[in-house]
Amino acid sequence: MRGTESGFKKVVIFGTGLIGGSFALALRRAGVVGEVVGFGRSAKTLEQARGLGIIDRIGQDVAIEVANADLILLATPVGQMGELMSRIAPHIGLHALVTDGGSTKGDVVAAAYANLKDKVSRFIPAHPIAGAEQSGALAARADLYVGKKVVITPLPENSKDDILRVRKAWEACGATVSELTARQHDEVFAAVSHLPHLLSFALVHDIAERENRDLLLSFAASGFRDFTRIAASSPEMWRDISLANREALLHEVKRYADELYVIYQALENNDAEKLEEIFSLAREVRGSWTPQ
Amino acid sequence: MRGTESGFKKVVIFGTGLIGGSFALALRRAGVVGEVVGFGRSAKTLEQARGLGIIDRIGQDVAIEVANADLILLATPVGQMGELMSRIAPHIGLHALVTDGGSTKGDVVAAAYANLKDKVSRFIPAHPIAGAEQSGALAARADLYVGKKVVITPLPENSKDDILRVRKAWEACGATVSELTARQHDEVFAAVSHLPHLLSFALVHDIAERENRDLLLSFAASGFRDFTRIAASSPEMWRDISLANREALLHEVKRYADELYVIYQALENNDAEKLEEIFSLAREVRGSWTPQ
């Protein structure tokens, strides 16, 4: 480990699966962490995490481990963060920093104000954009965040130094860090992530309920395959994300339904020009976009 | 070339791009074709096709070349097929077979009845399901159809022997051939191909028209990438397919809008159970489906 100036003597990870485990492995590989202690609800995942060298120890007492931690990562499902925050809040030290790996930020920030109370200034919210078809400690990789984006959504209560320190932790994992407000974050991800997931689930669900679904699926090809890849995502996770980002997502679904109606009308009116105009702009924009 | 029993002495290809060129190359590789003559609107594509060994000769006179052809493939854009059919109809010999590579079948069949007239019995419509991100003679490959599906939609006027012979031609290309009616075909592909394309175009178009589109796209990740891959497809081709399969596609868009409204309501009502139920069925069906 390097000095505490640029590193962390002790990191505590809540949830040692893909997101938390990869964070720990990446910090280790960057040589910026001393000891890593893990907590979690699954004893099996914790044992695996220890066996894989993701964590040094399985934590026993939250109060004790949190008290002298330099950095705490909350990598549990978003729905569990409020309760977890209220458990750790009384024990967070003056120099400890807290960050998280949640896919939505408005709800996590609200939970932080409600549960971290006077320690809320220690919490710099983060969302690592690392697609997770797999999950669990076995899926954790030191390079999961390399070349990926992490969005941090600092609070007015955060100090510049603390924001910088959390930023550097994610950068040490290989990520590029951007800053948005929690509201901006949730609006952006409603449009480019949550809506597409919902649309993909909707298409497959609609087909799944038909009597001739096997016939239909037997002729589905590569376009269908790619369009519906995300419909194989975790139902529980996407239920929670949808509800956590409900307002922004409702707005997006409404917008999309309006867009779809424009296309429906163009088709109904045999408006070839309008259809080509819509498809052309989409092709132009999609064709010149490359994923980060 | 094998004997005429199982092969074709002379094949004429209209449109020597990806679909037509690959058909010619595949028949050659299978050793079931003598001479291949190509026609097309682009002199450059025809020259490339000859240079690449896709065709032996560039045709000069449609009447002469069609008169003694054993097999004729119509691989032009669907919108041009009616006119082409009326040009070749008077010259089609008694033993010549005609097939096509169009993505929609109802409109092609209607064009055949209108333009092939008393030669309509020679036409066995086909749709090779071979995704085409690329196009042109340079993209043609002898193995394009290997392991792919080809749907033929025979007409009541076709003889069993002729259907079998066209089936065997596509099978010689390495494809698995299925039979549907033209109407069934168009309904199936509206659901599993045309609708997803339209939905993908719609999402990108909606984002493309926003002031903050660059910000949005800068945070789009792998889910968005796969969902929108088909939004980079040819606008002209998809305009034509949408209009050609208008009735079935309108029905699908309406169905989908209803499905989306159910999800919108579940979200509006914070109905976690309903959302999870929808996402779970989608995941189950998508997870157990594998593309052919």
Boltz contact constraints between the chains, C-beta under 6 A:
constraints:
  - contact:
      token1: [A, 129]
      token2: [B, 221]
      max_distance: 6.0
  - contact:
      token1: [A, 131]
      token2: [B, 221]
      max_distance: 6.0
  - contact:
      token1: [A, 131]
      token2: [B, 222]
      max_distance: 6.0
  - contact:
      token1: [A, 188]
      token2: [B, 216]
      max_distance: 6.0
  - contact:
      token1: [A, 188]
      token2: [B, 219]
      max_distance: 6.0
  - contact:
      token1: [A, 191]
      token2: [B, 216]
      max_distance: 6.0
  - contact:
      token1: [A, 192]
      token2: [B, 216]
      max_distance: 6.0
  - contact:
      token1: [A, 192]
      token2: [B, 219]
      max_distance: 6.0
  - contact:
      token1: [A, 192]
      token2: [B, 220]
      max_distance: 6.0
  - contact:
      token1: [A, 192]
      token2: [B, 224]
      max_distance: 6.0
  - contact:
      token1: [A, 193]
      token2: [B, 223]
      max_distance: 6.0
  - contact:
      token1: [A, 196]
      token2: [B, 223]
      max_distance: 6.0
  - contact:
      token1: [A, 196]
      token2: [B, 224]
      max_distance: 6.0
  - contact:
      token1: [A, 196]
      token2: [B, 227]
      max_distance: 6.0
  - contact:
      token1: [A, 201]
      token2: [B, 279]
      max_distance: 6.0
  - contact:
      token1: [A, 201]
      token2: [B, 282]
      max_distance: 6.0
  - contact:
      token1: [A, 202]
      token2: [B, 259]
      max_distance: 6.0
  - contact:
      token1: [A, 202]
      token2: [B, 260]
      max_distance: 6.0
  - contact:
      token1: [A, 202]
      token2: [B, 263]
      max_distance: 6.0
  - contact:
      token1: [A, 204]
      token2: [B, 282]
      max_distance: 6.0
  - contact:
      token1: [A, 204]
      token2: [B, 285]
      max_distance: 6.0
  - contact:
      token1: [A, 204]
      token2: [B, 286]
      max_distance: 6.0
  - contact:
      token1: [A, 205]
      token2: [B, 278]
      max_distance: 6.0
  - contact:
      token1: [A, 205]
      token2: [B, 281]
      max_distance: 6.0
  - contact:
      token1: [A, 205]
      token2: [B, 282]
      max_distance: 6.0
  - contact:
      token1: [A, 206]
      token2: [B, 259]
      max_distance: 6.0
  - contact:
      token1: [A, 208]
      token2: [B, 281]
      max_distance: 6.0
  - contact:
      token1: [A, 208]
      token2: [B, 285]
      max_distance: 6.0
  - contact:
      token1: [A, 216]
      token2: [B, 188]
      max_distance: 6.0
  - contact:
      token1: [A, 216]
      token2: [B, 191]
      max_distance: 6.0
  - contact:
      token1: [A, 216]
      token2: [B, 192]
      max_distance: 6.0
  - contact:
      token1: [A, 217]
      token2: [B, 289]
      max_distance: 6.0
  - contact:
      token1: [A, 219]
      token2: [B, 188]
      max_distance: 6.0
  - contact:
      token1: [A, 219]
      token2: [B, 192]
      max_distance: 6.0
  - contact:
      token1: [A, 220]
      token2: [B, 192]
      max_distance: 6.0
  - contact:
      token1: [A, 221]
      token2: [B, 129]
      max_distance: 6.0
  - contact:
      token1: [A, 221]
      token2: [B, 131]
      max_distance: 6.0
  - contact:
      token1: [A, 222]
      token2: [B, 131]
      max_distance: 6.0
  - contact:
      token1: [A, 223]
      token2: [B, 193]
      max_distance: 6.0
  - contact:
      token1: [A, 223]
      token2: [B, 196]
      max_distance: 6.0
  - contact:
      token1: [A, 223]
      token2: [B, 230]
      max_distance: 6.0
  - contact:
      token1: [A, 224]
      token2: [B, 192]
      max_distance: 6.0
  - contact:
      token1: [A, 224]
      token2: [B, 196]
      max_distance: 6.0
  - contact:
      token1: [A, 225]
      token2: [B, 291]
      max_distance: 6.0
  - contact:
      token1: [A, 226]
      token2: [B, 226]
      max_distance: 6.0
  - contact:
      token1: [A, 226]
      token2: [B, 229]
      max_distance: 6.0
  - contact:
      token1: [A, 227]
      token2: [B, 196]
      max_distance: 6.0
  - contact:
      token1: [A, 227]
      token2: [B, 227]
      max_distance: 6.0
  - contact:
      token1: [A, 228]
      token2: [B, 286]
      max_distance: 6.0
  - contact:
      token1: [A, 229]
      token2: [B, 226]
      max_distance: 6.0
  - contact:
      token1: [A, 230]
      token2: [B, 223]
      max_distance: 6.0
  - contact:
      token1: [A, 231]
      token2: [B, 282]
      max_distance: 6.0
  - contact:
      token1: [A, 231]
      token2: [B, 286]
      max_distance: 6.0
  - contact:
      token1: [A, 232]
      token2: [B, 283]
      max_distance: 6.0
  - contact:
      token1: [A, 232]
      token2: [B, 286]
      max_distance: 6.0
  - contact:
      token1: [A, 232]
      token2: [B, 287]
      max_distance: 6.0
  - contact:
      token1: [A, 235]
      token2: [B, 276]
      max_distance: 6.0
  - contact:
      token1: [A, 235]
      token2: [B, 279]
      max_distance: 6.0
  - contact:
      token1: [A, 235]
      token2: [B, 280]
      max_distance: 6.0
  - contact:
      token1: [A, 235]
      token2: [B, 283]
      max_distance: 6.0
  - contact:
      token1: [A, 238]
      token2: [B, 279]
      max_distance: 6.0
  - contact:
      token1: [A, 239]
      token2: [B, 272]
      max_distance: 6.0
  - contact:
      token1: [A, 239]
      token2: [B, 275]
      max_distance: 6.0
  - contact:
      token1: [A, 239]
      token2: [B, 276]
      max_distance: 6.0
  - contact:
      token1: [A, 242]
      token2: [B, 267]
      max_distance: 6.0
  - contact:
      token1: [A, 242]
      token2: [B, 275]
      max_distance: 6.0
  - contact:
      token1: [A, 246]
      token2: [B, 267]
      max_distance: 6.0
  - contact:
      token1: [A, 250]
      token2: [B, 267]
      max_distance: 6.0
  - contact:
      token1: [A, 253]
      token2: [B, 264]
      max_distance: 6.0
  - contact:
      token1: [A, 259]
      token2: [B, 202]
      max_distance: 6.0
  - contact:
      token1: [A, 259]
      token2: [B, 206]
      max_distance: 6.0
  - contact:
      token1: [A, 260]
      token2: [B, 202]
      max_distance: 6.0
  - contact:
      token1: [A, 263]
      token2: [B, 202]
      max_distance: 6.0
  - contact:
      token1: [A, 264]
      token2: [B, 253]
      max_distance: 6.0
  - contact:
      token1: [A, 267]
      token2: [B, 242]
      max_distance: 6.0
  - contact:
      token1: [A, 267]
      token2: [B, 246]
      max_distance: 6.0
  - contact:
      token1: [A, 267]
      token2: [B, 250]
      max_distance: 6.0
  - contact:
      token1: [A, 272]
      token2: [B, 239]
      max_distance: 6.0
  - contact:
      token1: [A, 275]
      token2: [B, 239]
      max_distance: 6.0
  - contact:
      token1: [A, 275]
      token2: [B, 242]
      max_distance: 6.0
  - contact:
      token1: [A, 276]
      token2: [B, 235]
      max_distance: 6.0
  - contact:
      token1: [A, 276]
      token2: [B, 239]
      max_distance: 6.0
  - contact:
      token1: [A, 278]
      token2: [B, 205]
      max_distance: 6.0
  - contact:
      token1: [A, 279]
      token2: [B, 201]
      max_distance: 6.0
  - contact:
      token1: [A, 279]
      token2: [B, 235]
      max_distance: 6.0
  - contact:
      token1: [A, 279]
      token2: [B, 238]
      max_distance: 6.0
  - contact:
      token1: [A, 280]
      token2: [B, 235]
      max_distance: 6.0
  - contact:
      token1: [A, 281]
      token2: [B, 205]
      max_distance: 6.0
  - contact:
      token1: [A, 281]
      token2: [B, 208]
      max_distance: 6.0
  - contact:
      token1: [A, 282]
      token2: [B, 201]
      max_distance: 6.0
  - contact:
      token1: [A, 282]
      token2: [B, 204]
      max_distance: 6.0
  - contact:
      token1: [A, 282]
      token2: [B, 205]
      max_distance: 6.0
  - contact:
      token1: [A, 282]
      token2: [B, 231]
      max_distance: 6.0
  - contact:
      token1: [A, 283]
      token2: [B, 232]
      max_distance: 6.0
  - contact:
      token1: [A, 283]
      token2: [B, 235]
      max_distance: 6.0
  - contact:
      token1: [A, 285]
      token2: [B, 204]
      max_distance: 6.0
  - contact:
      token1: [A, 285]
      token2: [B, 208]
      max_distance: 6.0
  - contact:
      token1: [A, 286]
      token2: [B, 204]
      max_distance: 6.0
  - contact:
      token1: [A, 286]
      token2: [B, 228]
      max_distance: 6.0
  - contact:
      token1: [A, 286]
      token2: [B, 231]
      max_distance: 6.0
  - contact:
      token1: [A, 286]
      token2: [B, 232]
      max_distance: 6.0
  - contact:
      token1: [A, 287]
      token2: [B, 232]
      max_distance: 6.0
  - contact:
      token1: [A, 289]
      token2: [B, 217]
      max_distance: 6.0
  - contact:
      token1: [A, 291]
      token2: [B, 225]
      max_distance: 6.0
